[in-house]
Amino acid sequence: MTPILLLGAGRMGGALVEGWRRAQAFAAADLIIRDPNLPADAFPGATVNPPIEALVVARTVLLAVKPQIWRQAAAEVAPHLAADAVIVSIAAGVRAADIAEAFGGRAVARVMPTTAVAIGQGAASIHADTAEARARAHALFAPVATAVDLDDEDLLHAATAVSGSAPAYLYAFIEALEAAGAAQGLDPAASAQLARATIVGAAALLGQGGEEPAELRRQVTSPGGTTAAALAVLMGAGGFGELLPRALDAAAARSRELGG
């Protein structure tokens, strides 16, 4: 499946390269990176912005440019790729059929990852119409993420809402928690330290213990206690149960709009 051609090395593309390096999944020499904003030494050991004729050696193409410019990127490189190159796209909302057409009918997999691939703790939703494309996507993402297969491509909109965009939801929650702690009288720096350490620790327990979130919540919620008082607000009218479905609806709708 190598060499791997990475079209775009922004935040997500760069996170993947870092995750692969940490996991020793692919050697830098197996990577060809095409991004006009990169200096030649941006990724030591990788081939950066070679002559376009050199792209014919790529076996796997990772489409990691912004959705708004993916057609331009495809038009530039597609004529120079090997006929059996497989396309793996992380462009949000862009349909596999459109990608396949732009890349001359080559096999396509779509993936919605999270930036935690950089530390080997990402999540990746995968859809592919062929076994070869699915296997290629798993080979790229399994070393750095929990990979989940989706049989219906339309479900990628929901996966984008519940996973791809969700790290930002958590960061926004932490921002709000820090500010609320400061409003209660805590020093802002102390509030930030407490909020961040608490969330990181809770996430670690969830990741390592194998227990359901609802059970973990029950374990730390004494009847009639302080946590129960706060949860009555957070899980009551207008709380998480109503707010999150609305947020996911908005994210999924935007995903559909990006796909045209």
C-alpha positions as CSV (number, residue, x, y, z in Angstrom):
1,M,0.0,0.0,0.0
2,T,3.0,2.3,0.0
3,P,4.2,4.8,-1.0
4,I,1.4,6.9,0.5
5,L,0.6,10.2,-1.2
6,L,-0.8,12.8,1.3
7,L,-2.7,15.6,-0.5
8,G,-2.7,18.3,2.2
9,A,-0.8,18.4,5.4
10,G,-2.7,20.7,7.5
11,R,-4.0,20.0,11.0
12,M,-5.4,16.6,10.3
13,G,-2.8,15.5,7.8
14,G,-0.1,16.6,10.1
15,A,-1.7,14.8,13.0
16,L,-1.8,11.6,11.0
17,V,1.9,11.8,10.1
18,E,2.8,12.4,13.8
19,G,0.6,9.5,14.8
20,W,2.2,7.2,12.3
21,R,5.6,8.3,13.5
22,R,4.8,7.5,17.1
23,A,3.3,4.1,16.2
24,Q,6.1,3.3,13.8
25,A,3.3,2.4,11.3
26,F,5.0,3.8,8.2
27,A,8.5,4.9,7.6
28,A,9.0,8.6,6.6
29,A,10.5,7.3,3.3
30,D,7.1,5.8,2.5
31,L,5.4,9.2,2.5
32,I,4.9,11.6,-0.4
33,I,3.4,14.9,0.8
34,R,1.9,17.4,-1.6
35,D,1.1,20.8,0.0
36,P,2.2,24.1,-1.5
37,N,2.5,25.7,1.9
38,L,5.1,23.3,3.2
39,P,8.9,23.9,3.1
40,A,10.9,21.0,1.8
41,D,12.2,20.0,5.2
42,A,8.8,20.1,6.9
43,F,8.7,16.3,7.4
44,P,12.2,14.9,7.6
45,G,12.6,11.7,5.6
46,A,9.4,12.2,3.6
47,T,9.3,13.4,0.0
48,V,7.7,16.8,-0.1
49,N,6.3,18.4,-3.2
50,P,8.1,16.3,-5.8
51,P,7.6,16.8,-9.5
52,I,4.1,15.8,-10.4
53,E,5.3,13.0,-12.6
54,A,6.7,11.3,-9.5
55,L,3.2,10.7,-8.1
56,V,2.8,7.7,-10.3
57,V,4.6,5.5,-7.7
58,A,1.9,6.2,-5.0
59,R,-0.2,3.2,-4.2
60,T,-2.5,4.9,-1.7
61,V,-3.7,8.5,-1.9
62,L,-5.0,10.3,1.2
63,L,-7.2,13.2,0.3
64,A,-6.7,15.5,3.3
65,V,-7.3,19.0,1.7
66,K,-10.2,21.2,2.8
67,P,-13.5,20.2,1.3
68,Q,-13.8,23.5,-0.5
69,I,-10.7,22.8,-2.7
70,W,-10.8,19.0,-3.1
71,R,-11.8,19.1,-6.8
72,Q,-8.9,21.3,-7.6
73,A,-6.5,18.9,-5.9
74,A,-8.0,15.9,-7.6
75,A,-7.9,17.6,-11.1
76,E,-4.2,18.4,-10.6
77,V,-3.0,14.9,-9.6
78,A,-5.5,12.4,-11.0
79,P,-3.9,12.2,-14.5
80,H,-0.5,11.4,-12.9
81,L,-1.6,8.5,-10.6
82,A,-1.3,4.8,-11.2
83,A,-4.5,3.2,-12.4
84,D,-4.7,1.0,-9.3
85,A,-4.0,3.6,-6.7
86,V,-6.7,3.7,-4.0
87,I,-8.1,6.9,-2.7
88,V,-8.8,7.4,1.0
89,S,-10.6,10.7,1.7
90,I,-11.1,12.6,4.9
91,A,-12.8,15.5,3.2
92,A,-15.9,16.1,5.3
93,G,-19.2,15.7,3.5
94,V,-17.7,14.9,0.0
95,R,-19.4,11.8,-1.5
96,A,-17.5,8.8,-2.5
97,A,-19.1,8.7,-6.0
98,D,-18.0,12.3,-6.6
99,I,-14.5,11.5,-5.5
100,A,-14.3,8.3,-7.6
101,E,-15.4,10.3,-10.7
102,A,-12.9,13.0,-10.1
103,F,-10.1,10.4,-9.7
104,G,-10.9,8.5,-12.8
105,G,-13.0,5.7,-11.3
106,R,-10.4,4.6,-8.8
107,A,-11.5,2.8,-5.6
108,V,-12.5,5.1,-2.8
109,A,-12.8,4.9,1.0
110,R,-14.2,7.7,3.1
111,V,-13.0,8.3,6.7
112,M,-14.0,10.7,9.4
113,P,-11.1,10.8,11.9
114,T,-10.3,12.9,15.0
115,T,-7.1,14.8,15.6
116,A,-6.2,12.5,18.6
117,V,-4.7,10.3,15.9
118,A,-1.6,12.3,16.6
119,I,-1.2,10.5,19.9
120,G,-2.6,7.2,18.8
121,Q,-6.0,7.7,20.5
122,G,-8.1,8.9,17.6
123,A,-11.5,7.7,16.4
124,A,-12.2,6.9,12.7
125,S,-15.5,6.2,11.0
126,I,-14.9,4.3,7.7
127,H,-17.1,3.7,4.7
128,A,-16.0,2.0,1.5
129,D,-17.8,0.2,-1.3
130,T,-15.0,-2.3,-1.9
131,A,-13.1,-4.6,0.4
132,E,-9.8,-3.3,-1.0
133,A,-10.6,0.3,-0.2
134,R,-11.9,-0.6,3.3
135,A,-8.7,-2.6,4.0
136,R,-6.6,0.3,2.8
137,A,-8.4,2.7,5.1
138,H,-8.0,0.4,8.1
139,A,-4.3,0.0,7.4
140,L,-3.9,3.8,7.5
141,F,-6.1,4.4,10.6
142,A,-6.0,1.3,12.8
143,P,-2.5,2.0,14.1
144,V,-3.7,5.4,15.5
145,A,-7.4,5.2,16.1
146,T,-10.4,3.1,17.0
147,A,-11.9,2.3,13.6
148,V,-15.6,1.8,13.1
149,D,-17.1,0.6,9.8
150,L,-20.3,2.1,8.5
151,D,-22.2,0.2,5.8
152,D,-24.3,3.2,4.7
153,E,-22.3,6.2,3.5
154,D,-25.1,8.6,4.6
155,L,-24.2,7.6,8.2
156,L,-21.0,9.5,7.9
157,H,-23.0,12.7,8.4
158,A,-24.0,11.4,11.8
159,A,-20.5,10.1,12.5
160,T,-19.2,13.6,11.7
161,A,-21.6,15.0,14.2
162,V,-21.0,12.5,17.0
163,S,-17.3,11.9,16.6
164,G,-15.5,14.1,14.0
165,S,-16.7,17.4,15.5
166,A,-17.1,16.2,19.1
167,P,-13.6,17.1,20.4
168,A,-14.6,20.7,20.0
169,Y,-17.8,20.1,22.1
170,L,-15.7,18.8,24.9
171,Y,-13.2,21.7,24.7
172,A,-16.1,24.1,24.7
173,F,-17.5,22.4,27.8
174,I,-14.2,22.7,29.6
175,E,-14.0,26.4,28.7
176,A,-17.4,26.9,30.2
177,L,-16.6,24.9,33.3
178,E,-13.5,26.9,33.9
179,A,-15.4,30.2,33.6
180,A,-18.1,29.0,35.8
181,G,-15.6,27.9,38.5
182,A,-14.0,31.4,38.4
183,A,-17.5,32.9,38.7
184,Q,-17.9,30.9,41.9
185,G,-14.8,32.7,43.3
186,L,-12.0,30.4,42.3
187,D,-8.8,31.9,40.9
188,P,-9.1,31.5,37.1
189,A,-5.8,29.6,36.9
190,A,-6.9,27.2,39.8
191,S,-10.3,26.7,38.2
192,A,-8.6,25.8,34.9
193,Q,-6.2,23.4,36.5
194,L,-9.0,21.7,38.4
195,A,-11.4,21.5,35.4
196,R,-8.8,20.1,33.0
197,A,-7.3,17.6,35.4
198,T,-10.8,16.3,36.4
199,I,-11.9,15.9,32.8
200,V,-8.7,14.1,31.7
201,G,-8.9,11.8,34.7
202,A,-12.6,11.0,34.1
203,A,-11.9,10.2,30.4
204,A,-9.0,8.0,31.4
205,L,-11.3,6.0,33.7
206,L,-13.8,5.6,31.0
207,G,-11.2,4.4,28.5
208,Q,-9.6,1.9,30.9
209,G,-12.4,0.6,33.0
210,G,-14.8,-0.8,30.4
211,E,-17.8,0.4,32.3
212,E,-20.7,2.3,30.7
213,P,-20.8,6.1,31.1
214,A,-24.2,5.8,32.8
215,E,-22.7,3.4,35.4
216,L,-19.7,5.7,36.0
217,R,-22.1,8.6,36.5
218,R,-24.1,6.7,39.0
219,Q,-21.0,5.7,41.0
220,V,-20.1,9.4,41.6
221,T,-23.6,10.7,42.2
222,S,-24.8,10.3,45.8
223,P,-28.6,10.6,46.1
224,G,-29.5,14.1,47.3
225,G,-25.8,15.3,47.0
226,T,-24.0,18.1,45.3
227,T,-23.5,16.1,42.0
228,A,-27.1,15.2,41.9
229,A,-28.0,18.8,42.3
230,A,-25.9,19.8,39.4
231,L,-27.1,16.9,37.2
232,A,-30.7,18.0,37.8
233,V,-29.8,21.1,35.8
234,L,-27.5,19.5,33.2
235,M,-29.9,16.6,32.5
236,G,-33.1,18.5,33.1
237,A,-35.2,20.6,30.8
238,G,-33.1,22.4,28.2
239,G,-30.0,20.3,29.3
240,F,-27.9,17.8,27.5
241,G,-30.8,15.6,26.5
242,E,-32.2,18.4,24.4
243,L,-29.1,20.4,23.6
244,L,-26.9,17.7,22.1
245,P,-29.5,16.4,19.6
246,R,-29.9,19.9,18.4
247,A,-26.1,20.4,18.1
248,L,-25.7,17.1,16.2
249,D,-28.6,18.0,13.9
250,A,-26.8,21.2,13.0
251,A,-23.4,19.5,12.4
252,A,-25.0,16.7,10.3
253,A,-26.9,19.3,8.2
254,R,-23.7,21.2,7.6
255,S,-21.9,18.0,6.6
256,R,-24.6,17.4,4.0
257,E,-24.3,21.0,2.7
258,L,-20.5,20.6,2.3
259,G,-21.2,17.5,0.1
260,G,-23.3,19.5,-2.2
